[in-house]
Structure formats: C-alpha cells, structure tokens
C-alpha cells in the first residue's frame, strides 16, 4: 500500500508496512481545551460561542515514500 495516512498517531499506524503517515493532535490537549470551554460556559451560560483551533502535527512515515519515520 502506498500513500496511506492515519489520524491521531495511533500505534497501529506505525506498525503497518509501510508505516502510515499520520496527523496527530494530542488527546490530552483536546480534553484540556474542552474542560476550559465547559468551565467558561458554566460560569457564563449566555457568553458568546468560542472556537478553538489546535495545531496538529504531521508525522511523516514511509507510506509517503519519505523513508523511515521522521518526527
């Protein structure tokens, strides 16, 4: 398989052959931001809507013909 990609950097993606390139966003970071938003909403239910954009990390692996894992 060539050109494969996975999401959230699950360990199985690195075990595939070729290893799958992945887009990673840390579950911990998502949880922390969700908790912050929830606490602000509880404190101010009528407050304006908020959007949070988390910066993903691209982990290039051999499925994109880049060779061994580059992080």
Residue frames as qw, qx, qy, qz and C-alpha x, y, z in Angstrom:
[[0.000, 0.890, 0.456, 0.000, 0.00, 0.00, 0.00],
 [0.423, 0.071, 0.001, 0.903, 1.37, 3.42, -0.89],
 [0.093, -0.403, -0.164, -0.896, 0.08, 6.82, 0.11],
 [0.512, -0.567, -0.645, -0.028, -1.73, 5.68, 3.25],
 [0.016, 0.424, -0.322, 0.846, -2.42, 8.08, 6.08],
 [0.437, -0.493, -0.737, 0.149, -3.89, 7.73, 9.55],
 [0.174, -0.733, -0.014, -0.658, -5.21, 10.16, 12.14],
 [0.602, -0.716, 0.140, -0.324, -4.29, 10.75, 15.77],
 [0.208, 0.623, -0.731, 0.188, -0.99, 8.86, 15.67],
 [0.903, -0.266, 0.176, -0.287, -2.39, 5.52, 16.83],
 [0.425, -0.542, 0.708, 0.157, 0.37, 2.93, 17.43],
 [0.767, 0.257, 0.585, 0.046, -1.05, 0.55, 14.83],
 [0.503, 0.860, 0.002, -0.084, -0.27, 3.04, 12.06],
 [0.043, -0.793, 0.603, 0.070, 3.44, 2.83, 12.81],
 [0.591, -0.209, 0.779, -0.005, 3.28, -1.00, 12.75],
 [0.770, 0.567, 0.243, -0.162, 1.78, -1.19, 9.24],
 [0.468, -0.311, 0.552, 0.616, 4.12, -1.84, 6.36],
 [0.394, 0.337, -0.250, 0.817, 4.73, 0.67, 5.03],
 [0.220, -0.441, -0.569, 0.658, 4.28, 2.68, 8.21],
 [0.118, 0.782, 0.534, 0.298, 1.41, 5.15, 7.78],
 [0.147, 0.267, -0.106, 0.946, 1.97, 8.88, 7.78],
 [0.280, -0.629, -0.713, 0.131, -0.30, 10.43, 10.41],
 [0.078, -0.622, 0.012, -0.779, -1.80, 13.65, 11.66],
 [0.501, -0.298, -0.700, 0.412, -1.54, 13.87, 15.45],
 [0.260, -0.621, 0.075, -0.736, -3.50, 16.00, 17.87],
 [0.193, 0.123, -0.847, 0.480, -2.95, 15.05, 21.48],
 [0.447, -0.541, -0.678, -0.218, -5.99, 13.67, 23.28],
 [0.435, -0.465, -0.454, 0.624, -4.82, 15.37, 26.46],
 [0.093, -0.106, 0.103, 0.985, -4.73, 18.77, 24.75],
 [0.315, -0.355, -0.595, -0.649, -8.23, 18.23, 23.35],
 [0.512, -0.539, -0.658, 0.115, -9.51, 17.27, 26.80],
 [0.351, -0.352, -0.286, 0.819, -7.88, 20.26, 28.49],
 [0.066, -0.043, -0.264, -0.961, -9.35, 22.71, 25.98],
 [0.419, -0.433, -0.674, -0.427, -12.79, 21.08, 26.22],
 [0.479, -0.516, -0.587, 0.400, -12.69, 21.38, 30.02],
 [0.197, -0.218, -0.083, 0.952, -11.72, 25.06, 29.82],
 [0.229, -0.206, -0.467, -0.829, -14.57, 25.77, 27.41],
 [0.489, -0.486, -0.712, -0.135, -17.04, 23.90, 29.60],
 [0.412, -0.446, -0.468, 0.642, -15.98, 25.77, 32.75],
 [0.031, -0.095, 0.101, 0.990, -16.30, 29.12, 30.97],
 [0.356, -0.311, -0.609, -0.637, -19.76, 28.13, 29.68],
 [0.487, -0.512, -0.683, 0.182, -20.88, 27.09, 33.18],
 [0.302, -0.367, -0.272, 0.837, -19.62, 30.40, 34.58],
 [0.217, 0.429, -0.067, -0.874, -21.25, 32.42, 31.80],
 [0.508, 0.315, 0.801, 0.034, -24.05, 30.45, 30.06],
 [0.415, 0.843, 0.306, -0.155, -25.05, 33.41, 27.91],
 [0.278, -0.653, 0.423, 0.564, -21.49, 34.12, 26.75],
 [0.564, 0.622, -0.323, -0.437, -20.53, 34.18, 23.10],
 [0.988, 0.120, 0.082, 0.046, -19.64, 30.99, 21.25],
 [0.223, -0.771, 0.550, 0.231, -15.96, 30.16, 21.12],
 [0.918, 0.371, -0.139, 0.020, -13.85, 28.24, 18.64],
 [0.488, -0.672, 0.523, 0.190, -10.52, 26.69, 19.45],
 [0.798, 0.539, -0.265, -0.039, -8.12, 25.60, 16.74],
 [0.724, -0.527, 0.414, 0.163, -5.48, 23.12, 17.84],
 [0.325, 0.719, -0.550, -0.272, -2.34, 22.88, 15.76],
 [0.993, 0.008, 0.110, -0.045, -1.89, 19.31, 14.50],
 [0.259, -0.653, 0.654, 0.280, 1.49, 17.69, 14.00],
 [0.843, 0.435, -0.223, -0.226, 2.25, 15.88, 10.75],
 [0.570, -0.480, 0.659, 0.099, 4.33, 12.75, 11.33],
 [0.632, 0.566, -0.405, -0.341, 5.84, 11.60, 8.07],
 [0.688, -0.267, 0.675, 0.006, 6.47, 7.88, 7.69],
 [0.258, -0.228, 0.789, 0.508, 7.34, 5.55, 4.85],
 [0.436, 0.546, 0.715, -0.030, 3.81, 5.37, 3.36],
 [0.304, 0.920, 0.082, -0.232, 4.52, 8.70, 1.70],
 [0.833, 0.409, -0.040, 0.371, 7.82, 7.38, 0.33],
 [0.067, -0.922, 0.265, -0.274, 9.79, 9.51, 2.77],
 [0.496, 0.337, -0.724, 0.340, 11.71, 6.57, 4.19],
 [0.440, -0.275, -0.752, 0.406, 11.92, 5.82, 7.90],
 [0.252, -0.843, -0.472, 0.048, 9.86, 7.74, 10.45],
 [0.308, 0.283, -0.104, 0.902, 10.70, 11.44, 10.62],
 [0.314, -0.755, -0.570, 0.079, 9.22, 13.33, 13.56]]
